[in-house]
Amino acid sequence: QVQLVESGGGLVQAGGSLRLSCAASGISFRFNGMGWYRQAPGKQRDLVAEITRWGFPNYADSVKGRFTISRDIAQKTVYLQMTSLKPEDTGVYYCNTVPAGHWGQGTQVTVSS
């Protein structure tokens, strides 16, 4: 069965960095693109970064140049390196397949100004 466990969130000041991790089971990275989604308070959940099954990254305009998605196929882990964080990056971050399937619990990221 599919299980996604996100970690690495926390409270950080604007301009700071965080690295999120997602341990995935029941999903083959060779056949599924993976993404990081963000749900800001009171807003819908949006895809901010994805890595295709072939390993190519794509980013939402709002995070381009600041966030980097990567994966370790052997460890079945997806990462999101976030730098130059802004208060508008605040939200719960989830990893999932693209398109999305089963959701994990997410990890909270709070960026203070």
Contacts in CASP RR format, 6 or more apart in sequence:
PFRMAT RR
TARGET T0000
AUTHOR 0000-0000-0000
METHOD contacts of the structure
MODEL  1
QVQLVESGGGLVQAGGSLRLSCAASGISFRFNGMGWYRQAPGKQRDLVAE
ITRWGFPNYADSVKGRFTISRDIAQKTVYLQMTSLKPEDTGVYYCNTVPA
GHWGQGTQVTVSS
1 25 0 8 1.000
1 26 0 8 1.000
2 24 0 8 1.000
2 25 0 8 1.000
2 26 0 8 1.000
2 27 0 8 1.000
2 101 0 8 1.000
2 102 0 8 1.000
3 24 0 8 1.000
3 25 0 8 1.000
3 26 0 8 1.000
3 102 0 8 1.000
3 104 0 8 1.000
4 22 0 8 1.000
4 23 0 8 1.000
4 24 0 8 1.000
4 27 0 8 1.000
4 94 0 8 1.000
4 95 0 8 1.000
4 96 0 8 1.000
4 102 0 8 1.000
4 103 0 8 1.000
4 104 0 8 1.000
5 22 0 8 1.000
5 23 0 8 1.000
5 24 0 8 1.000
5 104 0 8 1.000
5 105 0 8 1.000
6 20 0 8 1.000
6 21 0 8 1.000
6 22 0 8 1.000
6 93 0 8 1.000
6 94 0 8 1.000
6 95 0 8 1.000
6 104 0 8 1.000
6 105 0 8 1.000
6 106 0 8 1.000
6 107 0 8 1.000
7 20 0 8 1.000
7 21 0 8 1.000
7 22 0 8 1.000
7 23 0 8 1.000
7 107 0 8 1.000
8 18 0 8 1.000
8 19 0 8 1.000
8 20 0 8 1.000
8 21 0 8 1.000
8 107 0 8 1.000
9 18 0 8 1.000
9 20 0 8 1.000
9 93 0 8 1.000
9 107 0 8 1.000
9 108 0 8 1.000
9 109 0 8 1.000
10 18 0 8 1.000
10 107 0 8 1.000
10 108 0 8 1.000
10 109 0 8 1.000
10 110 0 8 1.000
11 110 0 8 1.000
11 112 0 8 1.000
12 18 0 8 1.000
12 85 0 8 1.000
12 109 0 8 1.000
12 110 0 8 1.000
12 111 0 8 1.000
12 112 0 8 1.000
13 111 0 8 1.000
13 112 0 8 1.000
14 85 0 8 1.000
14 86 0 8 1.000
14 87 0 8 1.000
14 111 0 8 1.000
14 112 0 8 1.000
14 113 0 8 1.000
15 83 0 8 1.000
15 84 0 8 1.000
15 85 0 8 1.000
15 86 0 8 1.000
15 111 0 8 1.000
16 83 0 8 1.000
16 84 0 8 1.000
16 85 0 8 1.000
16 111 0 8 1.000
17 81 0 8 1.000
17 82 0 8 1.000
17 83 0 8 1.000
17 84 0 8 1.000
17 85 0 8 1.000
18 82 0 8 1.000
18 85 0 8 1.000
18 109 0 8 1.000
19 79 0 8 1.000
19 80 0 8 1.000
19 81 0 8 1.000
19 82 0 8 1.000
20 36 0 8 1.000
20 79 0 8 1.000
20 80 0 8 1.000
20 82 0 8 1.000
20 93 0 8 1.000
20 95 0 8 1.000
20 107 0 8 1.000
20 109 0 8 1.000
21 77 0 8 1.000
21 78 0 8 1.000
21 79 0 8 1.000
22 34 0 8 1.000
22 36 0 8 1.000
22 77 0 8 1.000
22 78 0 8 1.000
22 79 0 8 1.000
22 80 0 8 1.000
22 95 0 8 1.000
23 75 0 8 1.000
23 76 0 8 1.000
23 77 0 8 1.000
24 34 0 8 1.000
24 76 0 8 1.000
24 77 0 8 1.000
24 78 0 8 1.000
24 95 0 8 1.000
25 76 0 8 1.000
27 34 0 8 1.000
27 76 0 8 1.000
27 97 0 8 1.000
29 53 0 8 1.000
29 71 0 8 1.000
29 73 0 8 1.000
29 76 0 8 1.000
29 78 0 8 1.000
30 53 0 8 1.000
30 73 0 8 1.000
31 53 0 8 1.000
32 53 0 8 1.000
32 97 0 8 1.000
32 98 0 8 1.000
33 50 0 8 1.000
33 51 0 8 1.000
33 52 0 8 1.000
33 53 0 8 1.000
33 97 0 8 1.000
33 98 0 8 1.000
34 50 0 8 1.000
34 51 0 8 1.000
34 69 0 8 1.000
34 71 0 8 1.000
34 78 0 8 1.000
34 95 0 8 1.000
34 96 0 8 1.000
34 97 0 8 1.000
34 98 0 8 1.000
35 47 0 8 1.000
35 49 0 8 1.000
35 50 0 8 1.000
35 51 0 8 1.000
35 69 0 8 1.000
35 78 0 8 1.000
35 95 0 8 1.000
35 96 0 8 1.000
35 97 0 8 1.000
35 98 0 8 1.000
36 47 0 8 1.000
36 48 0 8 1.000
36 49 0 8 1.000
36 50 0 8 1.000
36 67 0 8 1.000
36 69 0 8 1.000
36 78 0 8 1.000
36 80 0 8 1.000
36 93 0 8 1.000
36 94 0 8 1.000
36 95 0 8 1.000
37 45 0 8 1.000
37 46 0 8 1.000
37 47 0 8 1.000
37 48 0 8 1.000
37 93 0 8 1.000
37 94 0 8 1.000
37 95 0 8 1.000
37 96 0 8 1.000
37 100 0 8 1.000
38 45 0 8 1.000
38 46 0 8 1.000
38 48 0 8 1.000
38 89 0 8 1.000
38 91 0 8 1.000
38 92 0 8 1.000
38 93 0 8 1.000
38 94 0 8 1.000
39 45 0 8 1.000
39 46 0 8 1.000
39 91 0 8 1.000
39 92 0 8 1.000
39 94 0 8 1.000
40 88 0 8 1.000
40 90 0 8 1.000
40 91 0 8 1.000
41 90 0 8 1.000
41 91 0 8 1.000
45 94 0 8 1.000
46 60 0 8 1.000
47 60 0 8 1.000
47 98 0 8 1.000
48 59 0 8 1.000
48 60 0 8 1.000
48 62 0 8 1.000
48 63 0 8 1.000
48 67 0 8 1.000
49 57 0 8 1.000
49 58 0 8 1.000
49 59 0 8 1.000
49 60 0 8 1.000
49 63 0 8 1.000
49 67 0 8 1.000
49 68 0 8 1.000
49 69 0 8 1.000
49 80 0 8 1.000
50 57 0 8 1.000
50 58 0 8 1.000
50 69 0 8 1.000
50 98 0 8 1.000
51 57 0 8 1.000
51 58 0 8 1.000
51 69 0 8 1.000
51 70 0 8 1.000
51 71 0 8 1.000
51 78 0 8 1.000
52 58 0 8 1.000
52 98 0 8 1.000
55 71 0 8 1.000
57 68 0 8 1.000
57 69 0 8 1.000
57 70 0 8 1.000
59 65 0 8 1.000
59 67 0 8 1.000
59 69 0 8 1.000
62 88 0 8 1.000
63 82 0 8 1.000
63 89 0 8 1.000
66 82 0 8 1.000
66 83 0 8 1.000
66 84 0 8 1.000
66 85 0 8 1.000
67 80 0 8 1.000
67 81 0 8 1.000
67 82 0 8 1.000
67 83 0 8 1.000
68 80 0 8 1.000
68 81 0 8 1.000
68 83 0 8 1.000
69 78 0 8 1.000
69 79 0 8 1.000
69 80 0 8 1.000
69 81 0 8 1.000
70 78 0 8 1.000
70 79 0 8 1.000
70 81 0 8 1.000
71 77 0 8 1.000
71 78 0 8 1.000
71 79 0 8 1.000
72 78 0 8 1.000
72 79 0 8 1.000
78 95 0 8 1.000
80 93 0 8 1.000
80 95 0 8 1.000
82 89 0 8 1.000
82 109 0 8 1.000
85 109 0 8 1.000
85 111 0 8 1.000
86 111 0 8 1.000
87 111 0 8 1.000
87 112 0 8 1.000
87 113 0 8 1.000
88 111 0 8 1.000
89 109 0 8 1.000
89 111 0 8 1.000
90 109 0 8 1.000
90 110 0 8 1.000
90 111 0 8 1.000
91 108 0 8 1.000
91 109 0 8 1.000
91 110 0 8 1.000
92 106 0 8 1.000
92 107 0 8 1.000
92 108 0 8 1.000
92 109 0 8 1.000
93 106 0 8 1.000
93 107 0 8 1.000
93 108 0 8 1.000
93 109 0 8 1.000
94 103 0 8 1.000
94 104 0 8 1.000
94 106 0 8 1.000
94 107 0 8 1.000
95 104 0 8 1.000
95 106 0 8 1.000
96 102 0 8 1.000
96 103 0 8 1.000
96 104 0 8 1.000
END
